[in-house]
């Protein structure tokens, strides 16, 4: 039986195949970068390719109020506290508060009013946010599992009270990648006065590959330390040194096998080279108009620092950064530089709200007028709230409030949320969440959902377990989605 000999490809065939192959590779890369298609970020880790479903949001700004801001003084209006002011808490449950001092009930120190067309209740603590109340989706029924700052902050960021677990920003960086090659996917802008409780653990990659850790950036002075040489280096010398370093790293990696830390370091060097060209332009806030600076309050002393952070966050999103996290408040100690209003609520919350109110409202307005708010999810959270009774001896109305993980408020804006609404409720005095209670796992599941991610399918195999941001819990809060 005769068999046909395989044909030998001619020169034209070879050239045509090469051109098609290169074109196909380039097209695939562009489609992945633009989000038209997605492949597993780390093949073989069990993650279902993103997006899992159509979704309105593609990027996130997460504002963290460190220390626990008071729900009953901001977004959870409790008129009953007016009539109960100075009276004892009536409850069969003895409050297990952080410092063990249960004083008398205390009304809000700021007057509440209904705002905007929606009639959302917002107190005078946030006068500028009150003017954009119709953009807000307030969840009044959050609850956590600890009243200790550090583990509560970990749970807010990672879903777990222990350290070592990836934060939401790291998970999104891992699952969704970045829309730019010249900047990190996950950027963190700490408070200039100090880092939050737990420090860099609050933007850790945990057990995810090291490349997904958050990159800290400053909105004033040098954006990233040591990004540029301490002294000027000739272009040829710089190129030669980078090439040598790259070759040494490749050899080291080949000799010792796969090393996540080394691979991440190699990628960080490559990214830093590209950032040297891109970052100075992004961080140059003088490129913005005077009207924009006025909107963010960057020229006023008490709003300057956070205003610059909010403005930088918007510029980073415009350049393709996936997740920007800003911290309002820093480390604990004396004097406190955060929202931890134990001693005096008026002094503490009045100071902290003054720093962030105008900048955040300006950020929301700016995103709206640029057409960015619909596909940007903005979140304002705190690790817990504060008690409706004062932190003082019995039968005393003290000026401060203790920690309260039983019921507190957060808000979201943009990114496909129903705006100008509230969800859930605490009891009559704002102590415990009683209606449509929302755990951090539910919150995180909802955030991921709005970005096209099924929280049960974004996983990473670690120590025999398919880990995920929401552990084995979490449900999407469909009632707050547009």
N, C-alpha and C positions, 0 to 999 in steps of 0.2 A: 504494500500500500504506500502510495507516494504521499509525502507530507510537504506542505508548503513551507519553504524556508522563511524565517522571519526577515522582514525587510529592514534594511539598514537605513536609519534616518539620515536624510541629506542635510546639507548645510542650512538650507532655509528652514527645515523642520527644527533643527537644534536652536537656531536663533529665535524662531517663533515660540518654542517652548520656554526658552530662557526669559523672553520678554513677558510672556503670559505669567510665568511663575513669579517673577519679580513684581509684576503688577498686582498679582493676586495677594502676595504677601503684604504689599503696601496698602492695598485696599482693606485687607483684614485688619491691619493696624489702625487705619483711620476709622473704621467702623467701631472697633473696640474703644478707641479714645473718645469718640463722639457719643458712645452709649447706645448705638444701634444694635450692637451685639455684645455679649459679655462671655468671657471664658472664666473658668475657675482661677482665682488669684493664685492659689497654691494647689496644683493638681493633686488628686488623691486624698484630699483632706475631708471629703464628704460634703462640701458645700455645693448646693444647687446653684447653677449660674444665675446671676442677677441680670435684669430685674425679674422678679417672680410674678409681678402683675403691674398693670399700668398705674402710675402714681403721679400726683401733682408736684411733689417736691423733689429737688435734686441736690440740695445743699442745706446746711444747718448753721445757725448761730445759737450757741448755748451760753446764756448769762447765768452765773452762779452767785447767789447772794450768800456768802460764807457767814455762818454763825447762827442762822435761824431767824428769818424776818417774821414779824408778827402778822398772822392772818386777820386777827380781830382789829388791827389798826390799819389795814390796807384794803383788802379785797373781800373780806367776809363780814358783811354788815350784820351786827347783832344788836338790835334796838333793846333787847331784854337787858343787856348789860347796863343800859342807862338807868333803869329802875332798880336793878339789883346792885348797883355800885355801893361798895362798903358793906355788903352782906356776906355771910359765910356761904361756902359752897354746900349745897344740899345734895348728897350722893351717898349711896350705899357702899361705894368703892372709895377706899382711901387713896388719894392720888400718890402715885409713886414717882415723884418728880426728882430731877437730877440732884438738887441740893437739899431736898427734903423739907423745904420751908413753904408751907401752904398758907398764904395770907388771905385777905378778903378779896372778893371780886372787884374788878376795876374796869370802868368803862373805857372806851377808846380815847386816846389823847388827841385824836384828830377827827374832825367832823366828816361824816359821810354824806355824799350827795349822789343822785342818779345822773349819769353822764351820757351825752350823745343821744342819737336817735334810739339806740338800744335800751337806754335806761339802766345801764350797768352801774352797780354801786361801787364807787371808788372813793377812798378817803382823801382828805387834803394833804396827806403825806406825800402823794404823788400828783401834784397839780398838772404837770405836763403830760404824764401818761393818761390822766383823766380826759384830756382833750383828744386822745386817739383811742378812747375806750371802745369804739365800735370795731376796732381791729382785733380786740383781745378775746381769747377763749379762756375763761377762768375755771380751773378745776379746784373746787373747794373741799374735796373729800379725800385728799391724800393722807396716807398713813405709812409709818415706817415701823421698824422693830427695835430701835435703840434711840436713847436720848443722849448718847455720847457723841460729841462732834466728829471725831475721826472715823469711827466705823460707819456713822450715819452719812458722812460725806462720801466714803467709799461706796456705800450702797446706792447713793444718788447717782454716782458716776458709772458704776460697774454692775449694779444689781446685787452685789455681795458685800457683807459687812467686813470680811477679811480682805487683806491686801493680796496681791498676786493675780487678780483677775483683770482681764482687759476692760478698758473703759468703753463707753458707747462710741466715742470718737475713733478709738482703735478698731472696734468691730466694723464700723462703717468704712473706714479706710481699707480694711482687709477685704470686705465684701463688695465694695463699690469702686474702689480705686480712686483715681484723681483725674480731673479734666485738664490737667496741665503737666508737662514734664519738667517745668522749671521751678516749681514750688512744692512744698510738702502737701499731702492730702489733709493732714490734721495739724492745725496750728493752735497753740495755746497762748493767750495774752494774760499773764498774771497781774494782779494788783501791784502797782509800783511800790506799795508800802510793805509788801511781804507775800509769801506764798501761803496757800491754804493749809489746814491741818492735814498732815500726811505728805506734804510736799509733792514731789514728782510722781508719787504713786497715783495721784489723781488724773494723770494722763498717760499711765503706763500701758504698754502692749501686753503685759501679763505673759501668758504662755503662747500668744500669737507671735509670729516672726517679728524680729526686732525692728524691722523697717516700718512697722505700723504704730510705733510710739509717737505721741504728740511732740511737736517741735515748738519750744517756747520762743516767743518773740516779744520785743518791747515796742511800744508806740512812741517812745521818746528816746533820744540819744541813739546809740548803736542798736539797730533792730535785733541782730543776732551776734553774740560775742564770738570773736575769733573767726568770723567768716572771711575776713580779708587779712592779708599779711600785715604784721606790725610795721613793716617798712616796705617801701616800693621795691618790687622785684622786676627785673627785665622780662619782657614777654617770652623770649626764647628760653630763659632759665626756668620760668614758671612752667612752660610746656614740657620741657625736658624732665623736670622733677616729677610732674604728674605722670608722665609716661613711665618713668622708672618705678614710681610707687605702684602704679597699676600692674606692671609686670611682676614686681615682687609679691604683690597680693595674689595674683593669679597662680604663681608658683607655690606659694604657701598653701593656697586652697587645694591645689592639685595634689600636693604631697600629703596633706593631713585629712583629706576627705571633706565632706560637707560640714560647714560650720556656719550656723545661722548668724552668730555674732559677727564673724568676719565678713560674710556675704552682705550683711546689713551695713557694715562699716564701709565696704567698697562702694555700695550704692550711695551711702551718705556723702562720700567724697565726690562721686560723680554728680550728685544733686547739688552739692555746695558750689561746684564749678559753674553750673548753670544758674544758680541763684545769685552768684556774684554779678551777673548781667541783669537779672530780672528784679531782684529785691530792692535795689536803690530806687528804682522807678516806682514800685508799688508802695514803698514806705515813705516816699516824698509827699507829705501831705500839703506842701505849698502849691502843688498842682491843682488843688481844689479851689473853688471860687470863694470869695468872702462871704457870700450868702450861705454856702454850705457850711462854712466854719461857724457862722452864727447859729445855724440850725443845731449843730452838735455842741455848741458852747465851748469850743476849744480855746477861746481867748479870755474866758472868765476863770478866775483862780480856782473856785471850788468845783467846777465842772471840767476843767481843762484836761486832767489826766484821763478820766474815763471817756470824755468826748473824743480824744485822740484814739483811744482804743476802739471805740465804736466805728469811727471813720476808717481806721485801718482795717477793721473786720470787713466792712463793705468792699473796700478795694481788693482785699484778698479773695473774696467770693467772686468778684468780677473777673479775676484772673484764673479761676478754675479750682480754687481750694474747696475741698468738700465739706470740712467741718472746722468751724472756728469757735473756740471756747474762751470766754472772758470771765475772770474772777473779780467780784466786787468784795473786797475784804481779804485780809491776810491772816497771819499767824495769831495765836492767842497769847495772852499775857497782859501786862499792864503798862501803858494804857491799851485798851482793846482797839483794834483797827478793823473792826468787822461789825456784823449785825447782832452781836451777842449782848442783848440789852438787859443784863441782870440788874444792874444798879439803877439805871435811869433811862427809861424808854424814850422820853422826849429828847434828851441829850444825844443818846446813841442813834436811834432811828432817824431823828431829825438830821443829824450830820451825814449819815450814810445815804439817805434818800436824796439829800441835796446834791450829792456828788454824781448820782446816776440817773435821776429822773429826766432831766432835760436831754442828756445824750441819748438815752434809750428811745425817748419819744422822737427825737430827731432822726435816729436810725430807722425807725418804722416809717416815718414820713418820707425819708430819702429812698428807701427801698420801694415804697409804693409809687412815688413819682417817676422812678426809673424803670418801672415795670418788672421789678425783681421780687416783690413780696409774694406773688402768687406761687412761685416755685422755690421760695426760701422759707424754711421753717425756723422761726425765732422762738426760743424757749427761755423762760425766766423761772428758776427754781431755787430752792434752799433745802438744806438737809433735813430740816424739820421746822415747826412753827414755834409759837410761844403760848404760855398758859393764859387763860382769861382771868386768873387770879394772880395776885402779886407774889413775888418771892420775898417773903418777910415773915416775921413772927405771927402767930395766930392773932386774930382780932386787930390787925393793922393793915391799912391800905398803903402799901409801899409803892415806890416809883418804878420798880422794875418787874420783869416777868421772867419765869424760868423756861427751860426747854419743854417742848411738847411734840412728841412724835405721834400722838394719837389722832390728830386732825389738823391739817394745815392746807395752804393754798399754793398753787403754782399757776402760771399762765403761759399760753402759746399764742402765736400770731402767724398769719400767712400759711403757706404750704398746704392749702386745701382744708383748713380748719373752718368750722362754723364760727363766724365772728360775732362779737357782741353778745355772747351767751355765758351762762354759768352752768357747771355740771356738778352734781353731787351736793351734799350738805353736811355740815357738822350739827351738833345739837344746839339747843337754844342759846347757849353761852359761848359756843365756838371751841369747845374742849375736845370732843371726840367726833370723828367721822361716823355718821350713822346712815347716810343715804348714798347709794352708788359708790361705795368705798373703792378707792383706787390705790393699789400698791405700786411700788416702783417697777415691778415686772410688767404690770399693765401699762404703765406710762411708757416704758421702753418698747413694748410690743407695738404700741400705737405710733410712736415716732418712726420705728422701722417700717411699719406698714405704709406710712405717708411717703416714704422714700422708695417704695416698690420692693421692700424686703419682707419676706415671711419670716417672722422671728423664730419659727420652728425649723427653718431650713438653712439659716445662717449658722453653721456649726464649725467646730474645730476639734479634732480628736486629740485628747490629752490625757495621759495616765489612765487609759482604758475607758474614758468617757467621751461621748460626743458632747462637748461643752457648747453652751450658747449664752448670749447676753441675758436671757430671761430664765436661766436655769431649767427647771421643768414646769414652769408656771407661766403666767401672763396671758391676758386676753386683750384684744384690740377694742378700744372704746369707740364703737361705731357712731354713737349718738353725738359725738363732738366733731364728726367729719362732715364736710360739705358734700 
